[in-house]
Amino acid sequence: MDTCKIYENASKCSANITECFMVLSTQAQRISIATLCGLFGTLCIFENSLVLYLIFSSPRTRRKPSYLFISSLALADILASIIFVCSFVNFHVFKKTDFSKEMFLLQLGGVNTSFSASLSSLLLTALDRYISISKPSQYKLLMTRKRAWTALGVLWVTCATIASLPLLGWNCCMLDSTCSELFPFVDDNYLSSWVCLIMVLLGCIIYAYSHVLWRAHQHVAYMEKHQGQVGKQNTRMRMDVMLAKTLVMVLTVLVLCWSPVLVLMIYSIFARLSNQLRKVFAFCSTLCLLNSMVNPIIYALRSKELYSSMRMFFSRFRRKPKTSEESPEEAESSHRSSMIETVCEDTQGA
């Protein structure tokens, strides 16, 4: 069946127009998509659920604004994996067409909300690190739990509002405007605006991380010149370097996973896509799910406090009582991590 002919001959708002966007033509392609979504989605839900448990099971971590932002990121990634996998597999693999325009836009809004909230939570994490390294003596006053919860509330409401605009009327059917070649019923101008928003968020994240890296480099250079000064300065330097490396790893994975999708979205605004590029876009979309799966792995490996809590969590399922031998080491590691990650609180009294 020729997708181009269907798109040209059928009404852009008719029910069968969705068939034009079902570009996976072979069984192998559908199996590949189903396998990738099933694997990435399952691991994403498990890993991010574990991160949420580790954070909120500890009174120390759940009180910190930085971990509240990480919790928001984990929650957004869980929602993204559930909504994305269900809607994406039903659409491309099972080719379900028994849904209305409103139902499709509702599903698309859920995907956009969760992915936008994931990226915005990462921005809040970057801003949190930016404030902690720019104004360490004022960090405790500037970044309170109340302000953190308020920022998260504004974040989720804003993301949900922007994502629901097509459902509320900003679509090519209601406006009788040009439709996107990547998403049914979506207005090209809305897609352009959403891409611009994502690019702005990425730019802000890159700026914040660049500043964090620059200040971390300054601290390293300072400590190399003043080797005799230890204690809080040395602890703060280790925190800056560790957190800077962690955030850069997260940003690198984010850019690598989102760049192909954003490039194809931008290209679709200015040129007509071939069926081959549509297939490429379908497979590249799974990279966004991969990003949600990789984020908690980075946190578990880079955050000593979460890593120590995770080891203690899994040690409960071991039959052999090894915890008695490992607990002193884990306690010491957790204590060192707590000193590093709460140095902003210590500087308040310095």
Disulfide bonds with the S-S distance in Angstrom:
Cys13-Cys173 2.06
Cys172-Cys179 2.01
